[in-house]
Amino acid sequence: METNFYSSVRAQEKDKKYLSSITSKEQIDVNEKGIYCLARWDDWGVFIDMCECFIYNIKCHTKIMLPYYYHCDDWITEVRKCVVSPSTYEYFPYDDQYLCNVSLFFREEPYCLITGPPYYKKWIKVKLYDDNRLIDAVTFCNGEKICTLFQEGKLGIIQMIPEITKTTCLSPLTTFRAPIDATAMHRRIHLVSWQDQLFLVQQKIGSPSIFEVWEVDFETKQFNRVFNLDGFIIFLSGQFSAATSSSLPQENNNVYFTQCNDHRTLYAFHIGEQSLSTTKQFRVHRPPNSVPPLFARSGKAKIQHNTSTSTRGDKLKKRPSRINSKPAPVDSNICIHLSQDLQREISRHLLSQEAYMNFRLVCKLWRSVAPPLRWKVVVDDHAAASYHQDSMWLLSLNQKDGLCTFYNPFRNFNCYMSNNDLVGCEIRYAKDGWLLVSKGKSLFLLSPSPSPSGKQIIHLPQKTDDYFCDIMSFSTSPTSSSAWLIFGIASLNLFQVRISYLRQGDDKWTSITRDSEVPFILSSSSPVYFGEEFCVIGKYGDVGVFGILKDGAPYWVIHQLSQLYSPPISGACRLFLVQRQDQNVLHFVVVTPQHDVHVYELDFGSNIIVKLVKEVKNWLLFTSEASSMAVCGMNVNVDNAVFFPTFNTCNDYTYYSLEDVVFKVLKDNCTDKTQQKELLNRVWIRCELIEN
């Protein structure tokens, strides 16, 4: 026993000497050329300098060499994800700081390498899934665990505390999976940790281009969709993710992210209202030799990165009680004292749903001046002199209760219609007063426009795959033609798309796969039916064309137009296709991250012509991801303009004037100098208000 004791003491002394030999105090310029940063957590970073790999504490200036591993200089390209996590195993000998664990996950290898305290003597190899590619990995529960996410939504846990040993392994979570569509292409998929909570954040290619945030519930073994981040915000860039606390109203409920290779522009997605905007609330600094970018509030302290190490205390979530009470009795004489025109004007300034509904409950007269919306389709008639300003509405759908909110930009007025058929649904496309709607695997066409038999619903055959289409469209409304065609497309990879279509009378969808010789990635703009073909705009301005020959054979052609645009289109631009009924051209609208707007005419004659246009006289272009239309001769004080689902920070509606080359506030027609936000998952509807 005594021999074993002394042997153990000598081994510990030897290990301490080894740790002392690999530990040094020195000032290192981490931005120096030749030093590459793989990951950061708090003040710790993992760096590669030539053939050396080390961790460095930027605050304490402590450098610890990591164990040698062959070809570590190739890790810059071979490592898919590096995770730095806190370790409570022991403190620094001289600093009141925690040490950290380092985990390396590779692109092509079915294992990860982990090293950590007390002595950083060797790498522990942990076997992962053989047949699944890693998507992301993140530390959570104050560094106790690493959660891994693989293709097809497979999850696994690596226990990091109390110590990393040869028995450290991946524990598969086989009872539930992440809600990831295996066949869909994603712009980004991230695991994000916040204290002892774990979240999945994903954004698919196509429409709507929203971020979905899911919280992992390990007790019930399921993922729950989240629409309120409750006191923290999320940052995403490339393979990097971070979360930090926030109590500022302007930051609340936002996912901040960078796009493509543009690390100067920071975007904000508000998960409650599903809006997209650029922001200057934070600064983004990404050194040329660094994988994780650094986010900081403008003029304020740095944001903590990778994960929070705060212990989560008991948190009382006080929520306002929702008591359904009847409106207080109102003297009906008030309806007599006010003129009907004044009452109608009052109703038009009730912008919230509750105020509007309560207004209608006061008396019969107030119900008549503030009617619920039933839409009557405005039919295109080129002989008509003009369209009234009350015929254009921006439609938003609350999936939880089926409430449709109609916003009129010309009157700055909201109206509401409840539709139980739309509960839990998503609007994929809108045209001619009809909605193409999906709910799970179900699809249907819906027109709430009144008819002798009431609203019209056409139930379509179920989707053939869990993930069906990135974007969808249909040729014409079922009431205007008996030969309508529904078209959907999904990107499978850079050189392959899957096309699904349904002709009137078909009892199932036809799905085909088409290869291309050039890369083609879909944008989030829905296809446009143009001259008996569906046109699809790609991420960089190329146009894919789908049609069906007279013998029933389908075809898919890609027109390479990306080199014809000036300035070139970046992957961060917002793109929209708009069809004009009077010309054999498509309008292609480009919105840059700097909010510059360019409009092109695409002429698909014998020779394709791309022309930058400065005006669309007497026309208004209405665009959103799931609908677009060009309207001529509207009886409004605006023309030669593009209407997006955009508002400024004061919630005033803004449009883009091609004549003045600037965004303007519609209500007073003045130039808008504030940041723009675009409401996603909205569609434009041309309809007229009618009473019950």
N, C-alpha and C positions, 0 to 999 in steps of 0.2 A: 504493500500500500504506500509506504514511504517513497519507494522508488518511483511509483506511478505519479505521486504528487510532485516530486522534483522534476520528473520528465515533463509534466504539464506546465510547471512554472518556467522551465527552460524554453519550452515551445512558445509560450506566450511572450517571453522576453525576445525570442528570435523574431516573432511576428511583429512586435512593436518596433524592433530595429528596422525591419523591412518597411513598415509604414513610414518610419522616420526618413528612410532613404529615398522614398518616392514622393515625399511631401516637402514643399519649399514655399517660402514667402518671397514673392516677387511681383513687380508691376508689369503687367502684360497689356499691350494694346490689342484688344480682341478684334479691332477693325483692321489690323495690319494685313497687308497683302500676303497671302500664303497660309494664313490661319483661317480655318473653315469651321463654322459653328453648326453642329448637327441639331442641337436642341437646347432649350433653357427651361429652368424652373426656378422661380424666385431669383436669388442672386447667383445660382449655380448655372454653369453652362458646360456642354460637352464640346470639345474642340479637337480638330485634327491639324497638326502642323507637320508637313512632310510625312514621315513614317511614325510620328508620335501621336498618341491619343491620350488626352488628359481631361480632367475636370478642373474648373477654375471658379473660385468664388470671387466675383467682381467687387464685392464689398470688403471682404477680409483679405483679398489678394493672396489667397491660398491656392496652390497648385498641387494636384495629386495625379501622378502618372497612373494610367490604367494598364492592365496586363497586356503584354504583346499578343497580337493575333496576326497570322499571316495575311498579307494583302490588305492591311487595314487602310492603306492609302486609297484603296478602291471603294471604301465605304461611302464616299461622297455620292457615288452614283448607285451603289448596290443597296444601301440602306433605304428601305421604304419609310420606316418610322423609328425615331429614337425617342425614348421616353425617359425623362429624368424625374424621379420620384423621391420624396423625403423619406429618410430613415431615422427612426427613433432609437437605433441600436446604441449609439454612443455619441458624445459631444466631441468637438475638436479638443485637443489637449490645451489650447490657449484661447480659444474663442467660444463664446456662448452661441454656437451655431450647430444645427443639425448637419450630419453628413447626408449623402444622397446615394440612391441606387441608380444604375444606368442599364437600360434594356434596349437592345438593338434587334429590330425586325427587318428581315431582308426581302427583297422583291421576289427572288426565285427559290429561296430555301424554305423547307418545311420545319424550321426551328428558329428560335431566337436565342441571343446571348445575353446573359445577365451577370453583372458584377456589382459589388457593393461592400459596405463595411462589415467587419471591423478593419480588414487589412487590404482589400482590393487585390488579392493575390492571383485570382484566376477567373476566367469566364465560365459560367455554368450554362451548358447547352440545354434548352427546354424544347421538347418536341411539340410541334403544332399539328394541325390537321394536314394530312397528306394531300388531299384532293381539293383543297379550298384555298383560294388566294386571300391574303390578308387585306382588309379594307382600311381598318384603323385600330389603334390601341391607345389607351389612356389610363392614367393612374387616378384612383379615387379612394374614398374612405381614408383620407389623410395619409395616403401612401401605403396603406395596408394591402391593397390589391391593384392589379392591372386587369382591366377588362379588354378583351380582344373581340373584334368584329370581323367576320369572314363573309365571303360570297354566300348568297342564298340566305343571309341573315343569321348564320350560325354564330353563337356566342361562346366565349370561354373565359375563365377566371384564373389568374396566376396569383397565388398567395405570396406576398413579399415579406411579411412580418410574422414571426420574430426574426428569422434569418434565412438567407438564401443558401440552400444546400443542394447536394446531388439529388435529393428526392423532390426538389421543387419541380412542379409539373403544371401542365394546363389541365384545368378541370372543366370539361365540356358542360354547357348548360343545354341539356337535351329536351327539357320540358317546354321550352318556348323559344321563339325566334323573333328577330327584329323584323318590323314591317317594311322590308325592302323588296321591291319588284326585281326579280333576278334577271329578267330579260330587258329591263329598261336601262337606258343610258342616263347617268346622273351628272349634273354639273359638279356636285359635291356631296359627299357623305362623311359625317364626322360624329365621333363620340366626344361628348363634352362633359366634364365633371365639374360639379359645383358643390363643395363641402362633401357631404355624404350622399349626394344625389348624382344620378347618371342620366344623361340625355342623349338621344339620337337626333341629329339635325341633318336633313337631306333636302336637296333641290334637284328635281328632274329636269331633263331637257324637254322643251316644249311648253305647252300652255295648260294651266296657268303656271307661271314661273315663280311660284311662291315657295317659301321655306316651310317645311313641316318640322315641328319640334315635338318629340315624343319623350316622355319620362318613363324610365324603367322602374317597374314595381316588382321587386324581387319576392315579395310576400305572395302576391296574387299571380306572379309569373306572367305578366303581360305588359305591353307598352300602351300608355295612355297619351292621347293627343293633348298638347298643352297650348293654350292661347293666352296665358299670362305667366310671365317669367318671375313675378313676385320678388322684386328687390335685387335682381342681378341682370347683367347683360352679357352677351356672347360675342366673341371675336373669332373670325375665321379667315385664314389666308393660306392657300395651297393646302399642304397636309397639316397645317398648324391650327390649333384651337385653344381658346382661353376663355375664362369667365371671371368676372369681377363684380363686386357689389356696386349698386348705384341707387341713389335716392333722388336724383334730379329728375323732374318731370319730363324734360326734353329727351332724356336718355331711356326712359322707362319702356320696357317691353320690346327692345330692339335687338336684332341680330346684325352686327356690323361685319362687313366682309370686303375683300378686294376681289377683283375679277381679272382673269387671264394673267398677263404679265405686267399689268398696270398696278403697281404697288404705291402709287401716289394718290390715287382717288379712292376714298373710302365710302362705301355705300351703307345705307341703313335700311333694313327691312323690319317694319313694325308688324309683329305677328298678330296683333289684335285687329287692326283695321286693314291688314294685308296691303301695305303701301310700300313703295320703293322710292328712295331718295338718295342723293349724295349728301355728305355731311362734312363740316369743318369742326365739329365738336371735338374730334380727336385728330392727332397727328400720327402718321404712319412713317416709321423709319425702318428701312430694310437695308442693312449694309450689303454690299455686293458679295461678301463671303459668308452670308448668314442664311440659314434655312428659315428659322422663325423670325417674323417681323416683330418690331417693337411698337406697341401702341401707347400713346400718352394723351391725356387730356390737354387741349391747347392751353399752354401757359400754366399747367399744373403738374402735379407729381406723376411719376410713371405708374402705369398700371401693372399689377402683378400678373405674371404670365404662367401659362400652362395649367396651373391649378391653384386652388386656395388651400392653405394649410390650417385655416381657422377651425377650431372645434365648434361644431354646430350646437348651440345651446337650445334650450326649450324656447320655442317660438310660438307665440300666440297669434294666430291669424284672425284678426278681427274683420269680419265682413259685414257690410250693411245688411240689415234684415230686409227681406223682400216681402212686404205686406201688401196684399192686394186690397186696397181700400177704394170705396166708391167716391167719386168726386163730391165735394161739399155742395149742399143745395145752393142753387143760384137763382136769384130773382129773375123770372122770365122777362120782366119788363126791360132788362138790359138789351134784349134783342130788338125792342121797339125803339129805344133811345138812339141806337147807332144805325146809320144808313147801311144798306146791304153791300154797297161798294166798299165801305170802310171795313165791314166785317170780313169781306172776302180778302181785302188787303192784309188784315190782321192774320188771317189763316195762312197766307203765303209767307209770313215771317216766322212761323212756328217750325223751327228746323229740326227739333227732336221728335222722335216717334211718340213719346209719352205726352208731350204738350199737344201734338196734333190730334192724338186719339182723345185726350181729355176735352179738347176744343169741340170735337164732334159729339161728345156726350152731353153737352150743356142743354141743347134744345134742337128741335127739328130744323129750325131755320139755319143754325150753325152747321148741322149735318149737310144741309143742301149747298152751302157755300164752300164746304171742305169735303168733297165727295171722296170715297175710296176709289182707287184707280182700277178701272177695267179697261184693257186696251183694245182699241179698234185699229186694225192695221191701216197704215197710209199706203195706198197703192201707187206705184210709180206711174205717172201720167205726164208725158213730156208736153202735152198741150196745156197742162195746168200753169197758171201764171206764177204762183208762188206757193210756198208752204209756210204755215203759221209757226211762230216760235214755240208754241206749245206742242209741237209734233215730234221734238227730239228729246229723248230721255236717256240718262245713264242708269243702267239697271245693276243693282247689287243684290245678292242673294244671301240671306242668313241660313246656313245649312241646318242649324239646330231646330228652327221652328218654321222654316219655309217663308219667312217674311221677305217680300220683295220691296226694296227701296228704290224709288224712281227720282232721280235728280234732274231738274231742268236748269241747265247752265245759264240760259238767257234771263230767267226770272229768279235765279238763286233760290229755288223752291224744291222741297221734298214732298213726295206723296208715297203712300204705302198701300200694298196689297198683300194679303195673306193667302198662301196657296199650299194646302196640305200635300199636294202632289209633289212638291219640291223639297220636302223635309229630307235631309240627309243627302241631297243631290248636288251635283256640280254641273254648271252650264258650260258646255264645251264649244258651242257656236250659236250664233244668232243671225237670222236673215229673214226678211219679209214677214216679220211678226211671229216667226216660229223659233223655238229653242230646241237645240239638240242637247239632251240631258243624259248624264250617266249617274248610276247609283250602284256601286259594286260592279257586278257583271251585267247588270241590266242597262239597257239604253232605250230611250223613247224620244219621239218628237212631240212637242207640246205647243199648242197655240191657245192661250186663254182668251183670245179674241171672241166676242160673243157670236153665236150662230144659233139657228133654230134649235139645234140639239145641245146647246151649251158649249163649254170648252171642248177642244178637240185634242185627243191623245192617240198617237200611233205607236204601239209597242213594237219594238224591233227585236230580232233574234238576239239571244245573249251573246256576249263577247266570247271569243274562242280561247283567250288566254287571260291569266290573272292581270298581266299588264298588256294593254291592247294597243293604244296609239298615243304618241306624244301630242299630236295636234289633229283636229278633225274639222270637217266642213261638209256642206251639202250643196247640191247644184241649184235647187230652186224649191220653193215651198210646195207641199203636196196639193195645195188648193189651186196653184197656178199651172201645174203640169202633172200629168200622170206618169211621167217618165223620169222621176227624180232619182238622184244618185247620191249616196253618202260615201264619203272618202275619208280614210284615216291613214296616217303614216307614222312609223317609229324608226328611229335610228338604232341599228343593232351594233354598228361599229363605224369607223371612219369611211369604210368602203361598201357598206351594206345597209339597206333599208328593208323594212317589212311593210308592205302595203295591204290594207284591208278595205274592201268596198262592198257595198250592198245596193243592188238595184231594186227598184220598186217591184214587188212581187216575189223576190227571193226569200226563201225560208231559212237561209243561213248565210253567214259572211264568207266571202272569198278572200283568202289571204295568200299573198305571193311574196317571195323574197327576190330582190333585185340587187345585183352587184354593179359597181361603177368603177371606172378606171381612175377617177379623181376623188379625193376626199370630199365628203359632203355631210355637214352636220346641220341639223335643223335649227332654225331660230325658234322663238316662242310665238311667232305670228301665225295665225291660222291660214290654211290654204284659201285661195280665191278661185272661184269657178269663172273661167274666162274663155269664151269661144269654144265651148264644149270640152274644155280641158281644165284640170286643176293645177294651179301654179303654186309652188311652194318656195318660199325664200329661205336660202341657207344663211348660215352664221356670218359669212363674209360677202354676201350679196349675189352668189350664184343662184340660179333659178332651176328647180326641178319641175318637170311637167309630166303629169299623168293623164292618160286618156284611154279610151276603148275604141278600137277600130270597128268598122261595120260588121266584120265577121265575128265580133265578140272578143277578140284578142286584146289583152291589156298591154300598154307600153309605158315605159318610164325613161325619160331623157333628161340629162343635166346640161344646161346652158352655162358655160363658164364666163361669167361677167365680172368677176371680182377685180380684174385688172383694168376695167373700163371706168371705174368710179374715181373721182377726184374731189376731195381727198380720199385715200383708201379707207375702207371700212374695217374697224377693229372689232375684235370679238366682244368688246364691252358695249358696243352700240345697241340701241333699241331699234328694231326694224319692223316695218309694217307695210303690207300690200293693200292698195286701194284700187277698186275698179270704177272707172267712169263709164256710164252707159252710152255716152254720145260719141266716144272715140274708141278706136281699136288699139288702145294703149292701157297699160297699167301704170298707176302711180306708185312709186316706191319711196317711202318716207324713212329717213335715217335720223335718229336722235343720238348725239354724241354724249359722253359723260359730262362734258362742259355745257350741255344744254343748247348746243348749236343744232339747227334743223336743216336738213338738205332734202329736197324733193326731186326725184328723177322720173322721167317718162321712159318706160320700157316698151318699145315698139317691136312686136314679134311678127314682122313682115318677112319677106324673103331674106332680108339681112337684118339681124337684130340690132336695133339702135338704142343706145343709152344716152339720154339727154338730160342735163341738169336744167331745171326750170326755176324761174324766179317768181312766177305768178300762176295762179289758177283762177283767172278772173271770173267773178260771179259764182264761184264754186266754194263750198266748204267741205273739207275732208275730215271725216270723223273716224278715228282710229282707236282700237284697243286690241289686246292679244286675241280675243275671241270674236271680234266683229270689226268690220270696216265698211264704210260707204261714202260715196261722194254725193252731195246734195246741191242742186243748182236753184238759184232764185228764191232762197228763203227770205221771208219778210222780216229781216233783222238788220241791224245797223252794222253788220260785219260781213265782209266777204274776203276772198283771197286769203284764207286762213286755214290752219290745221287745228283740229280740236282733239286733244288727248284727254284721258281721265286724270287730269293734273290739277293740283291745287298748290297754293303757296303755304308758308308756315302760319299764315293768319287764317287758313281755310277759305281763302277766296279762290274762286275758279279762275284758272289761267288758260289762255290759248296762245298759239303762235301765229303772229302776223307775218306773212311772207312779204308784205309791202314794207313794213318797218323793220323786218329782220330781227324780231325780238319777241319774247314772251310778254303778254300784257294781261292785266286784270280785267275781266270782262265787265264787272259791274260799273267801273268808272273809266274804262278804256285807257288806263295809264300804264306806263311801262312797269313791269314787275322786276324788282332787283333782289328779291329774296330767293331762298332755295325752293326748288320745285319738288313735289312728291307726286308719284304716279300711283293711282289706285289699281291694283292688280285684281284679276278674277272679276272684272266688270265687262258688260257688253252695252253697246248702243242699240236702242230700240226706237223705231219711228212708229208712233202711235198717237191716238187722240184720246183725251180724257172723256169718259162718259159716266153718267151717274147710274146707280143701281135701278 
